[in-house]
Each structure stands twice: as structure tokens, then as C-alpha cells.
Amino acid sequence: MLVALGLLGALLAAPAARAPDESAAAARCLALLACLVALWASESIPLFATSMAVAPLVVALRVLPGRTPQQAAAEVVQAMPSPTIALVVFGFSLASALSKFRLDKMFASELLARAGTRPEAFLLATMLVSASISALVSNVASPVLAASVVLPALRPLPPRSRFRRTVLLAIAVSCNVGGMLTPIASPQNVAALHALATVGDARGVSFVMWLLCALPVAACLLLLAYIGLLLTSPVEIVAVPAVPRTREAWTRSHSYVLGVGALAVALMSSAHALEPIVGDVGVSAAIPLLLLYAPGVLSSEDFNGLPWHIVALVAGERGRAARACAHARRAPVR
């Protein structure tokens, strides 16, 4: 890997790479090609991780002459599946990293342990934690995770306790609500984000705008669900056993995954502001993917274990939605 980076630096430092004409772009393209070939030949990082580095490097090194970063990113991303697919794969990869190092379970158990033993407070905390996990991980895997955290507190309750069913129902409802909070919470959200960009202004809906629009709706739905659960299933117990904290030795890998997650949130939040630099949200999603797979935090087995059937489904629906939107734009208004 050091040889590849040294080769890239040496070729970029050559006078040809700094020439004022288009030959400089050709020299930078040669430097990029040499670096990629060295990485592929040495397999110092996984092959697919090397492929993920192509899009950010093409934009960063200004390999395509006469293009702005937005135009260069558009051409590169068109050669990839799509920005939508990059976001979906990033969301699944981040969820895999959080689950692999049990960060999601540590977060959930810590918050629920602080909720106390009052049943009403425990129910509200369970709903908030489930919605938060669903927004960051996936609304498909989050119910299983949330249930595994609260089950130790529910097992000592009487077998016919209504509170058991209330908590499990609250988890299901909260995870559904949390699935609308962020664009990466579910593949449907990514497809909707792409459809909004296709139909209307491509710069109109950012990560932050999505979150700001969804947060009040989700808060109202959670509050209504909480009140409805208390009214339909009155609490018949006095206290809930405390949730045991998940004890895990904190390592550099935990800090690294959290750092990559924070960087990803920052990139997604400022995607439109960074367009002159990175060019497209698909390139922004490729950067944290590279940081997760290139150092070996996530392995080839983790990559192969992603739900690719959902990725393929989103890809097919994205193409059909794009064709429908294009047809709608061409249709005359009556």
C-alpha cells in the first residue's frame, strides 16, 4: 500500500502533472492508474475497496479535463450503479460495523439502564431508543436488536403480564417510525430521495432537510403511540427490573467506527455545500465505505454478507421510477 501511495505521489509531483494544458489531466490519470494497478496487484487492501477509491480520486485529482467537480462526479457515478445504490450500500455497511463491534447494543443498553425502573419511563425510553437505532442502523434489524436488549428485563415479569406485550408492540411501532428519520434508515427512503431529485429540484432535499422534516412528524407519532399504548394497555406492574449494561472492552476499533460514522453524517449533512469539492452525494457515500473496508475494519465476508437482494431490488425500482418520472415530464398537461 505504501508503494502504491508513493508511486501516486511521485507521479503527481512530476512537472507534467502540473502543466497548464490538458496534458496535466492525462498525467494525473496515469498516476491514478498506476496507483490502482499497484493496489490491485498487491492486494494490500481488498479489491472492491480499491474500486471504491476510484470515484473520490477521479474527482479529487481532476482527472477529467474541462469538467467541474459536479460534471466529473456525474460521469463517474454514471459508470457506477448510481448514487442511490452507493447510499444503500453505505447504510448497510455502517449497520454491519456498528453490529460487529456491538456499539448499537452498548448504546441501547446504556440508555435503557438509565431509564430507571418505573414502567412508564421504561416504555418511553424503549420507544426512543428503538427509533434512534432504526434511524442509524436499519428499520429491518433494529427490532431484533432492541428486543434482545429489553428481554432480560421482561423475563422476570409474570408470563401473562400485559406490559410484556406492550413493550414488544412499542418496539415494533417505534422502529417503523424511526425508519423515516434519515435517508439511510431504509432503502425506501433512499429511493424516495432519488425520486424527489428526479421529479423536482436535485438540490432541494438534503440529509439535514430530510431530518428536519421527518423529526417533528416522528416525534408526534411516537407521542401518540405512547399515549395509545398506555390507554389501551394500562400498566399493571409497579417496577421493571433494571436492564443490564452490555460490558465491552473499548478498543481503537470502536473509536474508529464512531469516527467514520461521524464523518459520514458530516458528509451527508453538508452534501450540497461540498458539491464543488466532491461533486455528488454518491462520491460522499464512497468515502466512508472506503474507510470501513480498506483498513480491514469490515472484511470481505462482511461485504458478502450485506443484503444484496435488497440492493438489487432498490436498483430495479430506482430505474423504473426514473423512467416513470421521465415519462411524466414528457406527458402534456391537460
Secondary structure, DSSP 8 states (H G I E B T S, - for coil): -HHHHHHHHHHHTSGGGG-SSTHHHHHHHHHHHHHHHHHHHHTSS-HHHHHHTHHHHHHHTT-STT--HHHHHHHHHHHSS-HHHHHHHHHHHHHHHHHHTTHHHHHHHHHHHTT-S-HHHHHHHHHHHHHHHHHHS-TTTHHHHHHHHHHHHHTTS-TT-HHHHHHHHHHHHHHHHHTTSSTTS-HHHHHHHHHHHHHS-TTS--HHHHHHHHHHHHHHHHHHHHHHHHHHS----S-------------HHHHHHHHHHHHHHHHHHTTTTTHHHH-SHHHHHHHHHHHHHTTTSS-HHHHHTS-HHHHHHHHHHHHHHHHHHHHHHHS---
